[in-house]
Amino acid sequence: MRIRVWDHFGTVFSYMKLFGLMHRIYPIDGDSNRVSSTDLAAGYEAELDGPASLFRKSQKYGIRMANFLPALPQCDRWEMRAEILDDDTTSGRTRLILDHTDGLVSHYSMGQEFDSDIERTLARKWERATTDWELTREDDVFDLGAEVMIPDFAIEHPDGRRAIIEIVGFWTPEYLESKLAKIRQVDADNFVLAVSERLDCADEDFGDTAERVLWFKSGIHVYDVVELAEAYASSPETDN
């Protein structure tokens, strides 16, 4: 599936993450600078991997993909093209094309925070933790030139210090390789990672970010993340 959106990027990207969809995002007429959701490229194109790319649970993943579709009509301008495996056709495939002119209306709400299971659990743990650091949904975009990367959270302190965290959980081997390549391109000293020990990767796979990796088994501990933030967060003076 390929989609293009020209507004409400944060909402669409959040739904991608909510449903655990493997995706690659590219700027449309963008430049090579890092931008926030208030100053983004003209638009973004996303390539979403389909269930046929998985080794297991393909039906469950296909349902997730279908559940993502109502997020698109949240945008004022959007396009979607998908190739669907269809044994009832001669070619074995059916093409589905939709855009904002089709008059579709979404039943999803805007402005809500969305999390994967790992992210949701971390957010709930954070609410019960005793720390001055605040976990917020990240709305920045790392523009890497040919592609972009959207981190999961920001960790902010009342004194203005700020870190950005990306959680690397379950990926297929091919998608993990692509993910690692993007991580190695990120040029931000306050960028930290939480990585599942179940993945087939090691410190050296993360390049300059290796020293900022928090490895976790079944879940992420709040105070481990706080320790990372204390060590690598940028200050307002640094940002300026």
N, C-alpha and C positions, 0 to 999 in steps of 0.2 A: 504494500500500500504506500502511495506517495500523497502527501498533503502539502498544500501551500496556504499560509495564513499571513495576513497583513495587519492584524490588530489583535488585541487580547492574547498576546503570546503566552503570558504567565499562566492563564487559565488553561489553555490547550496543553502546554507542557506539563502542568500539574496533573492533568488527567492521564497523560501518557505514563507518568510515574505511578499514579494511583493504581492503574491496572497492570503495572509491571511489564510494559511493552518495550521490547528492545528497539532502539531507534537511533538514527543518525540525523543531525540537524545541520542545515547549510544556510548561510545568509543569502538573501536575494538582494542584489545591488548594495551589499554592505561593504564597509571598509574593514581594515585589519585591526582596529582598536577595540579594547574592551569597552562594552557599553552596558548601561543598565536598562531596566524595562521602560524607563521614561525617555530613553534616547537610543532606540534600537535601530537596526537596519530597516530598510524599506519593508522587508518581509522575510519570512523564513520558509524553507522547504524541508520537510521531514520525510525520511524513508523509514518505514516501519516493517520489521521482519514479520513474516506470517508464521502460522503454526507449523507449516511444513518444514521450517528450518530447525525445529526442536527434535530432540531424541525421544521425548516422552511428554505426556500430559498435553498433547497437541490440541485435543478437543477443548480442554479447559482454557488453553491459551487463545484459541479461536473465539471463545465466548468473551474473553477479556477484550479482544480486538473489536468485537461487535459492540460491547458496552462503551467503548471509547467514542464511537461515532457521534452520539448526541452532543459531545463537547464542541464539535465543529460549528454548528449553527449559533454558538455563542459569539462567533466572530461576525463582523459586518461584511468582511470579504474573505472568502476561503474557497479552496478547490480540493477535490479528492479523486484519486484514480486508484483502483484496486483490481488485481487479477485474482480470480477465485477459481480454485480447482473444481471442476464440474464434470462428473463422469457421464452426464446426460447429453453433453455436446460432442460434436465430432472432434473438435480440437482438444477437448478435455479441460478447457478454460472458458470462463466468462468474465467479461470486463464490466466493471461498475464505475460510472463517472457521475459525480455530484458536485454542485457548487452552490454559492449563496443565492443564485437566481432561481433555485428550485423551490423556494418558499418553505423550507423545512424549519421547524421550531423545536428548540431543545427544552427538555423538562429538567435539565440540570440547573443548579443555581450557580451564580457568579460569586467570586470573592471568597470562597471557602478554602481552607487549607486542606491539602490532600497528601496522603502518605502511603508508602508501601507498608507492609507489615513491620519490617525492621524500623522504618522511620517513625511509624505510628507508636510503636513500643518505646522508642527513645524519647519521643515527645511526651508521652504519658509519664515516663520515669522522671523527666525533667521537671514536670509540674510538681512532683512530690519531693524533689531534691532541695537542699538548702545551699544555694549558691547565688551570688550576685550576677552571674552570667546568665543571659537570656538566650534561649534557642528560638530563632525566627525562621520562617520560610524564606529561603534565598530567592531574590528576584533579579539577580545579576546574570549576565551572559558573558562567558569567556569566548570572544570571537577569535578563532584560531586561523582565520583566513579562508580556507576552503570549507571548514566546518565550524560549528560552535559547540560549546559545552555549557550545560546548565547545572550548576552545583545544587545540592540538596538543601543545605541550611547555612545560615549565618549564626555565629555565636558572638553576642555583643555584650559589652560591659558598660555600666553607667558612666564610666570615665571616658568613654569613646573608643576604647580598644575594640577591635573586630577581627574575627577569623572566619574563614569560609570552609565548610566541610562537605566532602563528597563521600557517600557510602557506596562501597563496591561489594554487592552481595552476589546473587546467583546470575551467572551469564554462561552462554554457550562458549566453547573455546574460541571460536572465530570472533564472537562479539567482544569477548574479554580482550583479545589481542588489539582490536580496534579501540576499545576503551582505554587501554594502557597507553596506546600511541597518543591519544588525545591528552591524557593526564601528563605525559612527558612534555607536552607543548605548553602547558599552562605556566605563565611567568608571573607568579604572585607569591611572595614570601609568607603571606598569611593563609595560604591554601593548605589544608590538612586533609587526611584521608582516614576512613575507618574501613578496613578490608577483612573480609571473611577468610578464616584459615582454611576453609574448604576449597578455596580456589587454587588452581594450579599456577601459582605465581610466587615470586620471592621479592625481597627488598630491591634487588638490582633491576627489576622490571619497572620500577617507578622513577628511575632517573634521579634528578635533583630533589624530588619530593620524598625519597626513600626514608629520610630521617624524620619525616612528619607523618609516618604511617602508624596507625593504631590497629593492631591485629585483634580480631575478636572471634570467639567460637560460636556460641548460640545467641548472643546478644551483646549490645554495646553498653558499657557502664558510664553513667553520667560523669563521674568524677575523673575518669580517664580522659574523657573529652575535654573537661575543664582544664586538666593539666596540660593538654596539648594547646589549648587556647591561651593559657597563661604564658606558654613558651614562645608561641609564634604569632600571636595576634598583632596586627598593626595598630599604631596609635594615630590620632587625628593629625599630629605633626608629620608623621611618616607619609600619610596619604596626601598631604599637601606638598 
